[in-house]
């Protein structure tokens, strides 16, 4: 469950696009300043919903992607 503190933090979060996006509009954004979670949203609809992932799970995902763990998506 999302706490009121997390919801409030998302309102003031600083969102970042990957440096690999090359300035494209179709990209995901993450906010790094939310304790215990990594929020992810679609950069084309920043007012839309954000998915929240536990930090450890998101780190494992990023590691797997970097190691080629998902083949040629």
C-alpha positions in Angstrom: 0.0 0.0 0.0 1.2 3.5 -0.8 1.5 5.7 2.2 0.4 9.4 2.2 4.1 10.3 2.6 5.0 8.4 -0.6 2.2 10.1 -2.5 3.3 13.5 -1.3 6.9 12.7 -2.2 5.9 11.7 -5.7 4.3 15.1 -6.2 7.6 16.9 -5.5 9.9 14.2 -6.9 12.7 15.1 -9.3 12.3 12.8 -12.4 15.1 11.8 -14.7 15.3 10.2 -18.1 18.1 7.8 -19.1 21.1 9.3 -20.8 20.5 6.6 -23.4 17.2 8.1 -24.5 19.0 10.6 -26.7 16.4 13.3 -26.0 13.6 11.1 -27.4 10.1 11.8 -26.0 9.2 8.1 -25.8 11.1 7.2 -22.6 10.7 6.1 -19.1 11.6 8.4 -16.2 12.6 7.4 -12.7 12.8 9.4 -9.5 15.7 8.6 -7.2 14.8 10.5 -4.1 11.9 8.3 -2.7 13.0 6.3 0.3 12.8 2.5 -0.2 11.2 2.7 -3.7 12.0 3.6 -7.3 9.0 5.2 -9.0 8.8 4.8 -12.8 6.6 6.7 -15.2 6.0 7.3 -18.9 7.7 10.6 -20.0 4.9 11.2 -22.5 2.3 11.4 -19.7 4.1 12.8 -16.7 0.7 13.6 -15.0 -0.2 9.9 -15.3 0.4 7.1 -12.9 3.8 5.9 -11.6 4.7 2.3 -10.8 6.6 1.9 -7.6 9.3 -0.8 -7.3 11.2 -1.8 -4.2 14.8 -0.5 -4.6 16.4 -4.0 -4.5 14.0 -5.3 -7.2 14.7 -2.4 -9.5 18.4 -2.8 -9.0 18.2 -6.5 -9.9 16.2 -5.6 -13.0 18.8 -3.0 -14.1 21.6 -5.5 -13.5 19.9 -8.2 -15.5 19.2 -5.8 -18.4 22.9 -4.7 -18.4 24.0 -8.3 -18.5 21.8 -9.1 -21.5 19.4 -11.1 -19.4 16.4 -10.3 -21.6 17.8 -11.1 -24.9 16.8 -8.9 -27.8 13.7 -7.2 -26.5 
